[in-house]
Amino acid sequence: MRKHNLFILGGVWIVVLVSMLACSFTGGSNGEPAATPLPSTLSQWASSASASSQYGEDSWSAAQAIGVPDTSECGDFTTAWASYYYDGVDWLEVGFTTPVVPTQIQIFETYNPGSIVKVEIRDLDGSFHTVYETSPAVIESCPSTLIIDLEDIDYKVNAVLITVDQSVLMNWNEIDAVQLTGKP
């Protein structure tokens, strides 16, 4: 007899829980529509770009790093950003439409990967914060994706600044796209 009472009591809790969930999805008991929940993470491609230099006004320009990757092979293709000179230090800054608390950056390198020496994120006040630093090194796999996982960042960002040092490898490092993932 006692087990039966517990089962009914458990059933009551299930009914209450289901009712609460139904109200949260339908907007509650007053008939108002429920707010559309924000995604827990958002992945987005760069929507703007500028650079310290670029090899062309359209081909190899900073604008080539905007949007989804469109250079599918390794090579010197006009659909990726390249600096004007192959033997110096340059930067590419990409902006994003929706500011997020970042969790990951992916940089798609399509020619001579390995010259990215510094990656910074820009907060909403315009300050830059370094999230990656290394020395130039030959990377055999090409195309290559530099993946930077980010933890313990509690502010929103709207841009990524990438510094390439081509003075060591003495060849162009081309970047096709940049993806930023984070919490809106």
Residue frames as qw, qx, qy, qz and C-alpha x, y, z in Angstrom:
[[0.000, 0.886, 0.464, 0.000, 0.00, 0.00, 0.00],
 [0.315, -0.790, 0.093, 0.517, 2.78, 2.39, 0.84],
 [0.416, -0.104, 0.587, 0.687, 4.56, 1.84, -2.53],
 [0.209, 0.644, 0.657, 0.332, 1.34, 2.71, -4.32],
 [0.142, -0.937, -0.236, 0.216, 1.13, 6.08, -2.50],
 [0.390, -0.571, 0.354, 0.630, 4.71, 6.91, -3.43],
 [0.379, 0.214, 0.691, 0.577, 4.00, 6.07, -7.06],
 [0.086, 0.841, 0.512, 0.156, 1.00, 8.39, -7.13],
 [0.285, -0.871, 0.018, 0.400, 3.04, 11.11, -5.46],
 [0.438, -0.275, 0.545, 0.660, 5.78, 10.56, -8.05],
 [0.297, 0.515, 0.685, 0.422, 3.15, 10.75, -10.79],
 [0.055, -0.938, -0.309, 0.144, 1.95, 14.10, -9.42],
 [0.347, -0.688, 0.287, 0.569, 5.50, 15.46, -9.63],
 [0.410, 0.075, 0.684, 0.598, 5.79, 14.26, -13.22],
 [0.163, 0.770, 0.580, 0.209, 2.53, 16.02, -14.12],
 [0.198, -0.921, -0.069, 0.327, 3.73, 19.22, -12.45],
 [0.429, -0.439, 0.485, 0.623, 7.09, 19.02, -14.27],
 [0.353, 0.346, 0.705, 0.509, 5.45, 18.39, -17.64],
 [0.043, 0.895, 0.444, 0.016, 3.06, 21.30, -17.05],
 [0.293, -0.815, 0.131, 0.483, 5.93, 23.61, -16.18],
 [0.415, -0.174, 0.620, 0.643, 7.86, 22.59, -19.31],
 [0.269, 0.599, 0.675, 0.337, 4.78, 23.06, -21.49],
 [0.067, -0.948, -0.248, 0.186, 4.28, 26.56, -20.11],
 [0.366, -0.640, 0.330, 0.589, 7.91, 27.49, -20.76],
 [0.353, 0.043, 0.702, 0.617, 7.63, 26.44, -24.43],
 [0.107, 0.659, 0.664, 0.336, 4.20, 27.96, -25.09],
 [0.066, 0.521, -0.012, 0.851, 4.75, 31.23, -23.26],
 [0.052, -0.007, 0.671, -0.739, 3.11, 30.40, -19.98],
 [0.093, 0.473, 0.862, -0.157, -0.47, 30.19, -18.86],
 [0.159, 0.652, 0.233, -0.704, -1.42, 33.73, -19.94],
 [0.679, 0.606, 0.412, 0.037, -1.27, 32.88, -23.66],
 [0.105, 0.901, -0.309, -0.287, 1.69, 35.16, -24.50],
 [0.863, 0.426, -0.252, 0.102, 4.14, 33.73, -27.05],
 [0.799, -0.473, 0.107, 0.355, 7.34, 32.32, -25.59],
 [0.050, 0.877, -0.385, -0.284, 10.58, 34.18, -26.27],
 [0.876, 0.409, -0.244, 0.076, 12.82, 32.51, -28.85],
 [0.740, -0.590, 0.182, 0.267, 15.78, 31.08, -26.94],
 [0.209, 0.841, -0.473, -0.158, 19.24, 32.23, -27.97],
 [0.900, 0.214, -0.367, 0.099, 21.54, 29.51, -29.27],
 [0.751, -0.616, 0.056, 0.230, 24.04, 28.32, -26.67],
 [0.450, -0.423, 0.403, 0.676, 26.85, 28.94, -29.18],
 [0.545, 0.801, 0.120, -0.216, 27.06, 30.77, -32.47],
 [0.619, -0.163, 0.462, 0.613, 29.60, 30.08, -35.21],
 [0.387, 0.884, 0.180, -0.193, 30.05, 32.88, -37.72],
 [0.712, 0.251, 0.210, 0.621, 32.38, 33.79, -40.58],
 [0.262, -0.361, -0.014, 0.895, 34.13, 37.13, -40.86],
 [0.310, 0.792, 0.526, -0.003, 31.87, 39.85, -42.27],
 [0.203, 0.971, -0.118, 0.037, 34.51, 42.56, -42.74],
 [0.859, -0.161, 0.085, 0.479, 38.28, 42.67, -43.19],
 [0.198, 0.954, -0.217, 0.055, 41.22, 45.07, -43.42],
 [0.916, -0.078, 0.001, 0.393, 44.95, 44.47, -43.60],
 [0.361, -0.719, 0.212, 0.555, 48.30, 46.23, -43.27],
 [0.152, 0.479, -0.580, -0.641, 48.86, 45.38, -46.95],
 [0.789, 0.281, 0.512, -0.190, 47.35, 43.25, -49.68],
 [0.480, -0.123, 0.642, 0.585, 48.67, 41.89, -52.94],
 [0.070, 0.313, 0.611, 0.723, 45.75, 43.20, -55.05],
 [0.310, -0.089, 0.114, -0.940, 42.68, 45.39, -54.94],
 [0.837, -0.058, -0.067, -0.540, 40.34, 42.42, -55.46],
 [0.904, 0.111, -0.398, 0.108, 42.45, 39.31, -55.93],
 [0.650, -0.008, -0.500, 0.572, 44.42, 38.46, -52.77],
 [0.127, -0.563, 0.115, -0.808, 42.77, 41.41, -50.97],
 [0.137, -0.101, 0.744, -0.646, 41.68, 41.43, -47.32],
 [0.672, 0.099, 0.056, -0.732, 38.10, 41.04, -48.56],
 [0.647, 0.205, -0.702, -0.218, 39.00, 37.52, -49.72],
 [0.189, 0.067, -0.867, 0.457, 39.03, 36.47, -46.02],
 [0.486, 0.017, 0.281, -0.827, 35.33, 37.39, -45.62],
 [0.830, 0.106, -0.117, -0.535, 32.72, 34.62, -45.57],
 [0.942, -0.131, 0.305, -0.043, 32.98, 30.86, -45.87],
 [0.410, -0.443, 0.644, 0.471, 36.17, 29.27, -47.23],
 [0.732, 0.615, 0.115, -0.268, 36.23, 29.28, -51.02],
 [0.327, 0.667, -0.667, -0.061, 39.78, 28.05, -51.63],
 [0.950, -0.186, 0.065, -0.243, 39.58, 24.27, -51.44],
 [0.917, 0.171, -0.127, 0.338, 43.18, 23.39, -52.33],
 [0.536, -0.634, 0.130, 0.543, 46.63, 24.36, -51.25],
 [0.572, 0.336, 0.362, 0.655, 48.16, 26.92, -53.56],
 [0.132, -0.284, -0.009, 0.950, 48.57, 30.53, -54.57],
 [0.089, 0.583, 0.742, 0.319, 44.94, 31.36, -55.37],
 [0.009, 0.353, 0.072, 0.933, 43.38, 34.80, -55.77],
 [0.560, -0.557, -0.431, -0.436, 40.51, 33.79, -53.46],
 [0.703, -0.516, -0.336, 0.356, 42.61, 34.14, -50.28],
 [0.093, -0.990, 0.110, -0.007, 44.27, 37.15, -48.63],
 [0.817, 0.041, -0.049, 0.573, 47.98, 37.65, -49.24],
 [0.267, -0.820, -0.001, 0.507, 50.12, 40.54, -48.03],
 [0.453, 0.864, -0.159, -0.152, 51.93, 42.72, -50.54],
 [0.227, 0.667, -0.706, 0.075, 55.40, 41.38, -49.68],
 [0.905, -0.067, -0.410, -0.092, 56.33, 37.75, -49.00],
 [0.680, 0.117, -0.486, 0.537, 59.11, 38.49, -46.51],
 [0.027, -0.401, 0.300, -0.865, 57.73, 40.81, -43.86],
 [0.036, -0.315, -0.812, 0.491, 55.40, 41.08, -40.88],
 [0.274, -0.234, -0.351, -0.864, 51.78, 41.97, -41.72],
 [0.226, 0.180, 0.775, -0.562, 48.36, 41.77, -40.11],
 [0.288, -0.310, -0.672, -0.608, 44.81, 40.92, -41.10],
 [0.218, 0.097, 0.606, -0.759, 41.89, 42.12, -39.00],
 [0.264, -0.301, -0.776, -0.488, 38.48, 40.51, -39.48],
 [0.330, -0.086, 0.376, -0.862, 35.22, 41.69, -37.95],
 [0.095, -0.265, -0.958, -0.053, 32.08, 39.77, -37.04],
 [0.287, -0.493, -0.402, -0.717, 28.42, 40.78, -37.18],
 [0.693, -0.619, -0.233, -0.286, 27.38, 39.45, -33.76],
 [0.002, -0.627, 0.642, -0.441, 29.62, 40.06, -30.72],
 [0.897, -0.235, -0.351, -0.126, 30.16, 36.86, -28.70],
 [0.523, -0.668, 0.525, -0.072, 32.01, 35.59, -25.66],
 [0.600, 0.520, -0.568, -0.217, 34.52, 33.55, -27.70],
 [0.856, -0.301, 0.409, -0.103, 35.15, 29.85, -27.28],
 [0.744, -0.014, 0.521, 0.417, 37.06, 29.07, -30.50],
 [0.295, 0.781, -0.252, -0.489, 38.75, 30.71, -33.49],
 [0.801, 0.127, 0.513, 0.282, 39.48, 28.82, -36.71],
 [0.139, 0.782, -0.315, -0.519, 41.82, 30.31, -39.32],
 [0.876, 0.328, 0.348, 0.068, 41.88, 28.65, -42.75],
 [0.142, -0.713, 0.498, 0.473, 45.37, 28.87, -44.28],
 [0.855, 0.443, 0.244, -0.114, 45.61, 27.86, -47.94],
 [0.690, 0.616, -0.211, 0.317, 49.21, 28.61, -48.91],
 [0.464, 0.375, -0.524, 0.608, 52.42, 28.14, -46.89],
 [0.612, -0.717, -0.201, -0.267, 50.73, 27.74, -43.51],
 [0.797, -0.254, -0.293, 0.463, 52.79, 28.33, -40.39],
 [0.344, 0.324, -0.091, 0.877, 53.54, 32.06, -40.44],
 [0.423, -0.749, -0.231, -0.455, 50.75, 33.09, -38.05],
 [0.466, 0.178, -0.591, 0.634, 52.65, 34.25, -34.98],
 [0.035, 0.147, 0.543, -0.826, 50.01, 36.13, -33.01],
 [0.224, -0.523, -0.672, -0.474, 46.22, 36.19, -32.71],
 [0.002, 0.090, 0.468, -0.879, 44.37, 38.84, -30.73],
 [0.058, -0.640, -0.746, -0.172, 40.69, 39.42, -30.00],
 [0.016, 0.263, -0.046, 0.964, 39.08, 42.87, -29.81],
 [0.047, -0.470, -0.777, 0.416, 36.58, 43.55, -27.04],
 [0.123, 0.799, 0.549, 0.214, 33.63, 45.93, -27.40],
 [0.246, -0.901, -0.024, 0.357, 35.70, 48.80, -25.93],
 [0.549, 0.807, -0.213, 0.039, 38.25, 48.42, -28.75],
 [0.324, -0.699, 0.637, -0.033, 41.01, 46.86, -26.64],
 [0.770, 0.333, -0.529, -0.130, 42.98, 43.91, -28.00],
 [0.681, -0.494, 0.504, -0.197, 43.85, 40.80, -25.96],
 [0.324, 0.476, -0.795, -0.190, 46.44, 38.24, -27.10],
 [0.879, -0.122, 0.269, -0.374, 45.08, 34.67, -27.19],
 [0.949, 0.154, 0.177, 0.210, 47.81, 32.95, -29.25],
 [0.087, 0.896, -0.420, -0.118, 51.54, 33.49, -29.76],
 [0.915, -0.077, 0.326, 0.225, 54.22, 31.33, -31.37],
 [0.164, -0.587, 0.519, 0.600, 57.16, 31.42, -33.77],
 [0.681, 0.480, -0.291, -0.471, 56.92, 30.78, -37.53],
 [0.465, -0.261, 0.844, 0.047, 57.24, 27.08, -38.39],
 [0.341, 0.173, -0.719, -0.581, 56.77, 24.99, -41.51],
 [0.660, 0.101, 0.576, -0.471, 53.47, 23.11, -41.51],
 [0.167, -0.130, 0.873, 0.438, 53.48, 20.21, -43.95],
 [0.224, 0.523, 0.822, 0.027, 49.70, 19.78, -44.30],
 [0.110, 0.340, -0.096, -0.929, 48.12, 22.28, -46.66],
 [0.188, -0.677, 0.026, -0.711, 45.51, 23.62, -46.64],
 [0.422, -0.119, -0.733, 0.520, 45.62, 23.84, -42.87],
 [0.369, -0.758, -0.285, -0.456, 43.27, 25.11, -40.17],
 [0.233, 0.212, -0.597, 0.738, 44.70, 26.79, -37.09],
 [0.540, -0.612, -0.502, -0.287, 42.24, 26.07, -34.27],
 [0.141, 0.286, -0.520, 0.793, 42.50, 28.14, -31.12],
 [0.491, -0.575, -0.650, -0.072, 40.30, 26.99, -28.23],
 [0.005, 0.484, -0.258, 0.836, 39.53, 29.75, -25.75],
 [0.549, -0.504, -0.654, 0.128, 38.63, 29.39, -22.08],
 [0.419, -0.552, -0.386, 0.609, 38.01, 31.75, -19.18],
 [0.094, 0.136, 0.206, 0.965, 37.07, 34.74, -21.33],
 [0.001, -0.577, -0.740, 0.347, 34.11, 36.60, -19.86],
 [0.153, 0.628, 0.023, -0.763, 33.67, 39.50, -22.30],
 [0.708, 0.589, 0.388, -0.029, 32.25, 39.81, -25.79],
 [0.326, -0.405, 0.472, 0.712, 34.45, 40.33, -28.82],
 [0.597, 0.693, 0.262, -0.309, 33.70, 41.53, -32.35],
 [0.543, 0.767, -0.337, -0.050, 37.02, 41.17, -34.19],
 [0.895, -0.255, 0.217, 0.295, 40.12, 39.02, -34.54],
 [0.201, 0.899, -0.370, -0.122, 43.57, 40.43, -35.40],
 [0.962, 0.009, 0.174, 0.210, 46.00, 37.96, -37.02],
 [0.018, -0.866, 0.441, 0.233, 49.73, 38.75, -37.33],
 [0.955, 0.234, 0.080, 0.163, 51.84, 36.85, -39.87],
 [0.251, -0.789, 0.474, 0.300, 55.64, 36.86, -39.84],
 [0.894, 0.439, 0.089, 0.010, 56.80, 35.71, -43.28],
 [0.123, 0.873, -0.472, 0.025, 60.42, 36.82, -42.76],
 [0.519, -0.424, 0.742, -0.036, 61.48, 33.38, -41.54],
 [0.712, 0.230, 0.662, 0.045, 59.82, 31.10, -44.11],
 [0.052, -0.428, 0.427, 0.795, 60.29, 33.69, -46.92],
 [0.059, -0.233, -0.807, -0.540, 57.01, 32.96, -48.69],
 [0.424, -0.263, -0.083, -0.863, 53.42, 34.22, -48.70],
 [0.047, 0.220, 0.912, -0.343, 51.07, 32.83, -46.07],
 [0.304, -0.208, -0.404, -0.837, 47.53, 33.07, -47.50],
 [0.179, 0.203, 0.775, -0.571, 44.38, 33.13, -45.36],
 [0.134, -0.283, -0.740, -0.595, 41.05, 32.20, -46.92],
 [0.505, -0.599, -0.373, -0.497, 38.57, 32.51, -44.03],
 [0.093, 0.190, -0.696, 0.686, 38.21, 33.03, -40.29],
 [0.557, -0.494, -0.565, -0.356, 35.45, 31.57, -38.12],
 [0.073, -0.310, 0.568, -0.759, 34.58, 32.76, -34.63],
 [0.568, -0.403, -0.694, -0.185, 32.51, 30.60, -32.28],
 [0.102, 0.105, -0.566, 0.811, 31.12, 31.84, -28.99],
 [0.089, -0.570, -0.779, 0.246, 28.16, 32.57, -26.75],
 [0.061, 0.624, 0.323, 0.708, 25.91, 35.48, -27.84]]
